[in-house]
Amino acid sequence: MFAQFYFKSFAQQYLFSIIMSKNKRKKKTTKDIDQAVFYLEGNTLFLRNTLDFNNSGKFVIEVLKKTKKQKSKALVIDLKGLKDIDSAGVTAVNYIREKLSDKGVNVRIDNASDSVNKKFELFRMHKPVADAKQVAPSFLELIGTAVYSFFNDYIVKFLYLTADVFFWSIHDLFKTKARRKGEVINQAVAIGVNATIIVVVMTFIVGLVLALQSSAQLRHFGANIFIVDLTVIAMMAQMGPLITAILVAGRSGSAIAAEIATMKVTAELDALKTMGLNPVRFVVVPKIYGCLSTIPFLTILANVAGITGGMVAANIFLDITPEIFINRMEQSLYNKDIVTSIIKSLVYGSIIVLTGSFFGFRVKEGAEGVGKTTTIAVVVSISLVIIADSILGLIFYT
C-alpha cells in the first residue's frame, strides 16, 4: 500500500516536471520568435521579425561585434523580413550606420516595407546644421545700432516714464484718498528739509569765493560797488539754483535711485503689481510732490546764503559795509531773477526725481547692480541739470 502510494506520487511529480519543461521550451521558442533575428552573409545583414526597445540594445552589440572584423567597405542592411520596428529600433539601425560610416564603410538599407520606411522617416536622426558664418558689422552699422539702442532704451522709455509720472501727479492732486497718508511729508523732509544745512553752507562758501575772486579784478578799475551786482545776479539767476540742484542730486537723487533699485531687486515692485498698485503712482509720485514742494524754498535759502557770503567778502576785502551792500542790492535785484530762480528749481527738482526713478526701475542685477545704478543716476541727473541750466539760460536771457 505504501509502495503503491509512493510510486503514484513519484509518477505525478515526473509528469509535472515534463509538462513544465515543455512549457518552458514553448515560452523560450515564442520569445525567440519575437526577438529580432539577424544574420550576416557576405556584405549583407538580414533582419527578421521585430526590432524594438526590448532587443535593440543586444542587436547593436552583436552586429558591431560581427562586423568588427569585416574588411568590406560596403554593407547592405536587408529589411525584407522585418515586420515591425519602433523608435528604439530605428535609433539602433542608424547608430550602426553611423559607427560603420566612421570606419569608412558605406551602409545602405534595402527592401524595407512601406510601414518600416514610414517609421524610419518618422524617427530619422537630424544632423545639426552648422551656423552660417557671421559677417562682422561695419563701422556705420555699429554706430547706427548704438544710436538706435540708446534712443529706444533711454530716451523713449524716459519720456514714457515722464508722461506717466506727471499724469499721476496731476491726477492725484484731486484724489487725495489714493495717496499714502503722510508719505508726501516724509519725502519732503527726506529730500528737502534734511538737505538744508549742506545747501546753505555750500552756497555761502560759493558766494564768498565768487565775491573774493571778483574783488581782485574790480579793485583795479575802482568798481568796488559792482561786486554787489555781480554777486546778486550770479547767485539769484545762476549759481543758487544750480548749486542747490547739484547738491540735491548727489544727496537725494542717489537715495531715490537706490531705494527704487532695492525695491526691484527684492521683488517689492512685483508685490505692488500683484496687489493691483501702480509702482509709479505708489512710489514716485510722493517723491515728486515732496521735491517740488521743498526745492524752491531750498533754492531761496541758497540764494540768501550765497548773497550773504558775497556781502562778507565785500566787507572784508572791498570795505563795503552791509548797509551799502543791501541798498545797492535793491537796485540790482529784479523780479525776473527771482521768478527765473524758482522756475529753474522746479525744473531741476523734476529732473532729479525722474532720473533717479528711471535708473532705479532699470536695475537688473543684485546688490552690485544697485550700486552701479545709483552712480549712473547721480552722474546723469547732474549732467541733465547742467544741460537744462544752459537751455533755460538761453530762454530767459536772450
VEXKOL-671190 format. One line per 5 residues: number of its first residue (from 1); their letters; for each residue x, y, z of C-alpha. Coordinates in steps of 0.02 Angstrom, whole numbers. Layout:
N
NUM = a = X:Y:Z | ...
This chain:
398
1 = mfaqf = 0:0:0 | 138:119:47 | 242:69:-105 | 92:95:-220 | 62:268:-148
6 = yfksf = 246:313:-163 | 253:255:-345 | 96:354:-389 | 164:511:-308 | 331:491:-398
11 = aqqyl = 241:469:-565 | 139:626:-539 | 295:727:-499 | 383:658:-652 | 237:702:-767
16 = fsiim = 226:877:-690 | 412:907:-722 | 393:851:-905 | 245:969:-931 | 339:1117:-852
21 = sknkr = 493:1085:-959 | 384:1083:-1116 | 303:1248:-1065 | 474:1325:-1037 | 530:1267:-1208
26 = kkktt = 372:1338:-1283 | 397:1506:-1196 | 578:1513:-1249 | 533:1473:-1428 | 398:1607:-1429
31 = kdidq = 520:1735:-1356 | 648:1689:-1488 | 519:1715:-1623 | 475:1887:-1554 | 657:1942:-1546
36 = avfyl = 745:2012:-1698 | 833:1880:-1797 | 982:1937:-1898 | 1122:1851:-1989 | 1266:1911:-2094
41 = egntl = 1302:1840:-2266 | 1447:1919:-2352 | 1417:2105:-2352 | 1228:2091:-2320 | 1146:2099:-2149
46 = flrnt = 972:2018:-2149 | 843:2070:-2019 | 689:1968:-1974 | 536:1983:-1860 | 536:2138:-1748
51 = ldfnn = 665:2262:-1685 | 604:2360:-1536 | 653:2428:-1365 | 672:2253:-1290 | 804:2187:-1410
56 = sgkfv = 882:2338:-1495 | 1024:2353:-1367 | 1080:2173:-1388 | 1057:2190:-1576 | 1180:2336:-1584
61 = ievlk = 1311:2246:-1481 | 1302:2085:-1583 | 1304:2172:-1752 | 1452:2281:-1709 | 1543:2128:-1643
66 = ktkkq = 1510:2030:-1804 | 1556:2173:-1920 | 1712:2220:-1823 | 1823:2100:-1921 | 1738:2132:-2088
71 = kskal = 1856:2203:-2218 | 1724:2251:-2346 | 1694:2438:-2371 | 1509:2413:-2410 | 1366:2342:-2309
76 = vidlk = 1185:2315:-2360 | 1052:2303:-2223 | 910:2199:-2295 | 743:2235:-2208 | 632:2124:-2316
81 = glkdi = 593:2007:-2172 | 573:2144:-2040 | 392:2151:-1988 | 393:2294:-1864 | 511:2421:-1789
86 = dsagv = 495:2560:-1660 | 594:2717:-1618 | 724:2618:-1521 | 748:2502:-1669 | 766:2646:-1791
91 = tavny = 894:2726:-1674 | 989:2561:-1665 | 999:2544:-1855 | 1052:2725:-1875 | 1181:2705:-1738
96 = irekl = 1256:2556:-1829 | 1258:2654:-1992 | 1347:2799:-1907 | 1477:2689:-1822 | 1516:2594:-1981
101 = sdkgv = 1520:2755:-2084 | 1651:2824:-1965 | 1758:2672:-2011 | 1737:2708:-2196 | 1602:2577:-2229
106 = nvrid = 1463:2628:-2349 | 1298:2568:-2273 | 1138:2554:-2374 | 963:2498:-2322 | 862:2396:-2447
111 = nasds = 695:2306:-2463 | 607:2395:-2322 | 417:2385:-2320 | 309:2541:-2326 | 270:2534:-2140
116 = vnkkf = 454:2515:-2096 | 501:2659:-2213 | 373:2769:-2128 | 449:2726:-1959 | 623:2770:-2023
121 = elfrm = 557:2933:-2092 | 466:2974:-1931 | 614:2936:-1816 | 758:2985:-1928 | 908:3073:-1849
126 = hkpva = 935:3254:-1898 | 1113:3313:-1908 | 1146:3481:-1829 | 1153:3621:-1955 | 1313:3719:-1948
131 = dakqv = 1290:3901:-1906 | 1311:4019:-2050 | 1471:4117:-2047 | 1434:4283:-1969 | 1498:4437:-2055
136 = apsfl = 1571:4569:-1942 | 1462:4726:-1944 | 1532:4881:-2024 | 1579:5038:-1929 | 1423:5131:-1987
141 = eligt = 1314:4983:-1938 | 1388:4983:-1763 | 1356:5169:-1745 | 1178:5151:-1808 | 1143:5006:-1690
146 = avysf = 1214:5102:-1542 | 1113:5258:-1583 | 953:5159:-1606 | 979:5063:-1444 | 1015:5223:-1348
151 = fndyi = 863:5311:-1420 | 747:5163:-1391 | 812:5106:-1220 | 841:5275:-1140 | 758:5424:-1223
156 = vkfly = 593:5342:-1271 | 572:5250:-1106 | 623:5405:-1008 | 488:5504:-1098 | 361:5368:-1061
161 = ltadv = 407:5373:-877 | 397:5563:-877 | 223:5560:-953 | 166:5426:-831 | 234:5519:-679
166 = ffwsi = 158:5686:-725 | -9:5608:-770 | -25:5527:-599 | 45:5683:-514 | -93:5790:-588
171 = hdlfk = -224:5654:-563 | -185:5631:-379 | -196:5817:-344 | -385:5795:-347 | -396:5620:-273
176 = tkarr = -303:5627:-110 | -376:5462:-48 | -261:5368:-168 | -105:5434:-80 | -17:5352:64
181 = kgevi = -54:5451:220 | 95:5556:273 | 209:5495:134 | 222:5664:47 | 279:5745:210
186 = nqava = 406:5606:238 | 478:5631:63 | 481:5820:84 | 581:5801:243 | 699:5672:168
191 = igvna = 730:5764:5 | 722:5947:54 | 724:5982:240 | 868:5865:282 | 972:5945:144
196 = tiivv = 954:6122:211 | 1116:6131:310 | 1230:6065:173 | 1149:6178:42 | 1160:6335:148
201 = vmtfi = 1341:6304:197 | 1399:6263:21 | 1311:6410:-62 | 1379:6528:71 | 1554:6468:28
206 = vglvl = 1520:6485:-158 | 1457:6664:-137 | 1607:6706:-29 | 1732:6636:-155 | 1640:6717:-301
211 = alqss = 1649:6889:-220 | 1828:6860:-166 | 1889:6815:-340 | 1793:6958:-421 | 1853:7089:-297
216 = aqlrh = 2033:7067:-350 | 1988:7123:-527 | 1859:7256:-484 | 1981:7343:-367 | 2096:7385:-513
221 = fgani = 1958:7482:-601 | 1886:7567:-446 | 1722:7474:-473 | 1709:7402:-300 | 1523:7437:-286
226 = fivdl = 1485:7324:-435 | 1531:7175:-331 | 1352:7184:-265 | 1276:7173:-438 | 1390:7030:-486
231 = tviam = 1355:6928:-329 | 1166:6957:-327 | 1136:6921:-511 | 1253:6771:-514 | 1178:6691:-360
236 = maqmg = 995:6726:-399 | 994:6684:-584 | 1128:6552:-597 | 1230:6487:-453 | 1095:6471:-319
241 = plita = 976:6354:-413 | 1120:6260:-496 | 1219:6226:-338 | 1059:6177:-246 | 1010:6055:-384
246 = ilvag = 1183:5976:-391 | 1186:5950:-203 | 1010:5880:-201 | 1052:5765:-347 | 1205:5698:-257
251 = rsgsa = 1117:5678:-91 | 933:5642:-125 | 940:5584:-307 | 1057:5443:-260 | 941:5394:-117
256 = iaaei = 791:5388:-236 | 884:5278:-361 | 949:5162:-226 | 778:5145:-143 | 686:5100:-303
261 = atmkv = 825:4986:-364 | 824:4893:-198 | 634:4876:-208 | 650:4799:-380 | 791:4679:-331
266 = taeld = 693:4620:-178 | 534:4599:-285 | 438:4732:-188 | 386:4816:-351 | 318:4648:-413
271 = alktm = 223:4632:-249 | 144:4803:-278 | 88:4749:-452 | 17:4588:-379 | -86:4691:-257
276 = glnpv = -151:4798:-402 | -47:4952:-360 | 45:5054:-490 | 229:5066:-436 | 249:5236:-519
281 = rfvvv = 96:5305:-431 | 137:5223:-266 | 325:5258:-257 | 373:5401:-374 | 227:5523:-360
286 = pkiyg = 252:5558:-173 | 435:5595:-211 | 385:5719:-346 | 268:5807:-226 | 398:5810:-88
291 = clsti = 536:5875:-202 | 435:6008:-292 | 363:6074:-129 | 531:6097:-44 | 663:6134:-176
296 = pflti = 600:6312:-215 | 618:6358:-30 | 786:6270:-26 | 840:6374:-176 | 784:6536:-91
301 = lanva = 888:6491:62 | 1035:6452:-51 | 1018:6623:-137 | 1013:6712:30 | 1163:6614:95
306 = gitgg = 1263:6648:-65 | 1225:6834:-61 | 1271:6837:124 | 1438:6758:82 | 1467:6889:-51
311 = mvaan = 1422:7026:72 | 1550:6961:197 | 1686:6956:64 | 1641:7132:4 | 1651:7197:182
316 = ifldi = 1820:7117:215 | 1911:7147:50 | 1824:7300:-25 | 1768:7394:131 | 1585:7388:76
321 = tpeif = 1477:7390:231 | 1321:7280:244 | 1210:7437:236 | 1288:7491:72 | 1278:7314:6
326 = inrme = 1092:7297:47 | 1049:7468:-25 | 1141:7426:-186 | 1059:7255:-193 | 886:7335:-203
331 = qslyn = 939:7420:-366 | 1016:7266:-446 | 888:7135:-397 | 740:7114:-516 | 581:7012:-503
336 = kdivt = 633:6921:-662 | 784:6848:-574 | 677:6786:-429 | 550:6705:-545 | 688:6628:-651
341 = siiks = 768:6554:-496 | 603:6474:-441 | 564:6404:-614 | 739:6331:-629 | 725:6248:-460
346 = lvygs = 560:6164:-509 | 635:6101:-672 | 791:6037:-586 | 691:5951:-450 | 585:5859:-580
351 = iivlt = 741:5804:-673 | 821:5737:-514 | 669:5632:-462 | 634:5568:-638 | 815:5520:-671
356 = gsffg = 835:5431:-505 | 671:5338:-530 | 711:5293:-711 | 877:5210:-670 | 805:5132:-514
361 = frvke = 674:5043:-618 | 807:4985:-742 | 915:4888:-619 | 940:4707:-672 | 1072:4636:-554
366 = gaegv = 1086:4611:-367 | 1174:4719:-238 | 1312:4763:-361 | 1181:4824:-485 | 1105:4938:-354
371 = gkttt = 1274:5024:-330 | 1304:5043:-516 | 1128:5109:-544 | 1147:5238:-405 | 1312:5300:-476
376 = iavvv = 1243:5315:-652 | 1086:5403:-589 | 1186:5536:-497 | 1303:5569:-644 | 1160:5578:-771
381 = sislv = 1050:5687:-661 | 1190:5814:-632 | 1229:5814:-818 | 1046:5841:-862 | 1033:5981:-735
386 = iiads = 1181:6071:-814 | 1108:6046:-989 | 939:6110:-930 | 1025:6260:-850 | 1105:6304:-1016
391 = ilgli = 940:6288:-1109 | 844:6392:-981 | 981:6522:-982 | 961:6541:-1170 | 772:6554:-1150
396 = fyt = 769:6684:-1010 | 917:6793:-1059 | 906:6808:-1249
